[in-house]
Every structure is written in C-alpha cells, then in structure tokens.
Amino acid sequence: MTPIAATTLYIGLFGLLMMILKLNVGRVRASKKINLGDGNDEAMQRAIRVQGNAVEDVPVVLFGLVGLGLLEAPVLLIHALGATFLLGRILHAIGLGGMPGAGIGRTIGTLLSLIVILVTAGACVWYAVN
C-alpha cells in the first residue's frame, strides 16, 4: 500500500464515521421530536456535541495525513496515526454520547485524539523540512 492509498483509506473510514454521527443526531432528533436546535434535551445536546467535536478535530488530522501521504511518509506512520485517531474518536463518541459526565471512553478518546493531533502536526513539520 502506498502512503497516499493509506491516507485515502482513513479519509473513507472517517467519512463513514462522520455519516454515523450525523445519522445519530437525526435519530435522536426524530425520537425526541426536536425540529431545530437541541430542545434543551440532554440526549440531543450530547449527540450534537459528539458530532461537533468530530467536525472540529477530524479535518485537521485528515489534512495532516494527506500532507504526509503526499510527502511519502512511511505507511506504518500513516496507519498508526489514522488507526489510533479512529479508535480515539470512536471511544470519545461512545463515552460522551452514552453517559453523563466525563466517562472513561470520553477521557481516553480525548487523550488519544490530542496525542494524534500533536504527533501528526509534528510529523508534518518534520517531513516538510527534511
């Protein structure tokens, strides 16, 4: 697998994850009969925040992976970053979406996401100047 193929794999996987999160917002919205906004409903607020947090973080990492793919970074690095980030986002979604407070899934998911963002940014700088 080439670096750009590995990157494209994660673009596809994150596209699917984003669709699942979007459909979950629609599911909660329909079940709670909330047409617009969050209706001051905790389940609706959680579903919106899970999707919103992904919208905030996923593009940054995907842009980084695209850059790394174009710079022909090692495929193993791209897989390590992509797979870890995917795991982090799934854990975050389950943890934030399913329970009140800072559940363990949310905490671990956030930590993994932050680490991947940092390592991706560092790798982009490293491969760009070398």
VOLO-444136 format. One line per 8 residues: their letters; for each residue x, y, z of C-alpha. Coordinates in Angstrom, 2 decimals, always signed. Layout:
a) X Y Z ~ ... .
REM end
This chain:
mtpiaatt) +0.00 +0.00 +0.00 ~ +1.31 +3.43 -0.90 ~ +1.28 +6.35 +1.56 ~ -1.45 +8.14 -0.39 ~ -3.54 +4.94 -0.53 ~ -3.22 +4.59 +3.25 ~ -4.31 +8.20 +3.65 ~ -7.27 +7.65 +1.35 .
lyiglfgl) -8.30 +4.63 +3.43 ~ -8.62 +6.86 +6.50 ~ -10.48 +9.54 +4.55 ~ -13.04 +6.85 +3.69 ~ -13.22 +5.45 +7.22 ~ -13.66 +8.89 +8.74 ~ -16.28 +9.70 +6.11 ~ -18.23 +6.67 +7.33 .
lmmilkln) -17.77 +7.68 +10.97 ~ -18.99 +11.20 +10.23 ~ -22.07 +9.77 +8.48 ~ -22.82 +7.57 +11.51 ~ -22.53 +10.55 +13.85 ~ -24.78 +12.64 +11.58 ~ -27.38 +9.86 +11.40 ~ -27.27 +9.57 +15.19 .
vgrvrask) -28.15 +13.26 +15.52 ~ -31.07 +12.69 +13.17 ~ -32.16 +9.59 +15.09 ~ -32.16 +11.40 +18.43 ~ -33.85 +14.44 +16.85 ~ -36.64 +12.24 +15.44 ~ -37.11 +10.21 +18.65 ~ -37.32 +13.37 +20.78 .
kinlgdgn) -39.40 +15.24 +18.17 ~ -36.96 +18.17 +18.17 ~ -37.15 +20.01 +14.86 ~ -34.45 +22.63 +15.40 ~ -31.72 +23.19 +17.98 ~ -31.33 +20.92 +20.97 ~ -34.75 +21.41 +22.61 ~ -32.93 +21.72 +25.93 .
deamqrai) -32.72 +17.91 +25.89 ~ -29.56 +16.29 +27.27 ~ -29.55 +13.36 +24.81 ~ -29.89 +15.80 +21.91 ~ -27.14 +18.02 +23.30 ~ -24.83 +15.01 +23.62 ~ -25.50 +13.80 +20.08 ~ -24.82 +17.28 +18.71 .
rvqgnave) -21.60 +17.63 +20.74 ~ -20.31 +14.21 +19.66 ~ -20.77 +15.21 +16.02 ~ -19.45 +18.72 +16.64 ~ -16.30 +17.51 +18.37 ~ -15.58 +15.24 +15.41 ~ -16.20 +18.10 +12.97 ~ -13.65 +20.17 +14.92 .
dvpvvlfg) -10.88 +17.53 +15.05 ~ -11.22 +15.17 +12.10 ~ -10.40 +17.64 +9.30 ~ -7.16 +18.75 +10.98 ~ -5.86 +15.19 +11.20 ~ -7.07 +14.25 +7.71 ~ -5.31 +17.28 +6.21 ~ -2.20 +16.20 +8.06 .
lvglglle) -2.48 +12.64 +6.78 ~ -2.95 +13.91 +3.23 ~ +0.19 +16.01 +3.62 ~ +2.11 +13.05 +4.99 ~ +0.85 +10.87 +2.17 ~ +1.91 +13.40 -0.45 ~ +5.34 +13.71 +1.19 ~ +5.60 +9.91 +1.10 .
apvlliha) +5.89 +9.44 +4.85 ~ +6.10 +5.80 +5.95 ~ +2.86 +3.89 +5.50 ~ +3.25 +2.50 +9.02 ~ +3.21 +6.06 +10.43 ~ +0.05 +6.91 +8.50 ~ -1.66 +3.72 +9.70 ~ -0.53 +4.29 +13.29 .
lgatfllg) -1.89 +7.83 +13.29 ~ -5.08 +7.02 +11.37 ~ -5.99 +3.90 +13.35 ~ -5.22 +5.48 +16.72 ~ -7.24 +8.56 +15.85 ~ -10.16 +6.44 +14.64 ~ -10.10 +4.47 +17.89 ~ -9.95 +7.70 +19.86 .
rilhaigl) -12.89 +9.25 +18.04 ~ -15.00 +6.09 +18.48 ~ -14.20 +5.91 +22.20 ~ -14.97 +9.61 +22.57 ~ -18.31 +9.22 +20.76 ~ -19.33 +6.27 +22.92 ~ -18.14 +7.92 +26.13 ~ -19.71 +11.33 +25.53 .
ggmpgagi) -22.81 +10.07 +23.77 ~ -23.74 +7.35 +26.19 ~ -23.21 +8.63 +29.72 ~ -23.28 +11.84 +31.69 ~ -20.03 +13.40 +32.85 ~ -16.52 +12.56 +31.72 ~ -16.75 +8.81 +31.15 ~ -13.64 +6.72 +30.60 .
grtigtll) -14.32 +6.43 +26.86 ~ -14.56 +10.19 +26.53 ~ -11.37 +10.70 +28.56 ~ -9.32 +8.09 +26.68 ~ -10.76 +9.19 +23.34 ~ -9.87 +12.82 +24.01 ~ -6.36 +11.90 +25.12 ~ -5.75 +9.71 +22.05 .
slivilvt) -7.11 +12.43 +19.78 ~ -4.86 +15.09 +21.30 ~ -1.80 +12.87 +21.03 ~ -2.54 +12.09 +17.38 ~ -3.11 +15.77 +16.55 ~ +0.22 +16.65 +18.16 ~ +2.16 +13.82 +16.50 ~ +0.54 +14.48 +13.12 .
agacvwya) +1.41 +18.16 +13.31 ~ +4.98 +17.35 +14.34 ~ +5.35 +14.76 +11.59 ~ +4.04 +17.23 +9.01 ~ +6.65 +19.78 +10.05 ~ +9.38 +17.13 +10.14 ~ +8.65 +15.68 +6.70 ~ +8.13 +19.11 +5.17 .
vn) +11.59 +20.38 +6.17 ~ +13.51 +17.15 +5.59 .
REM end
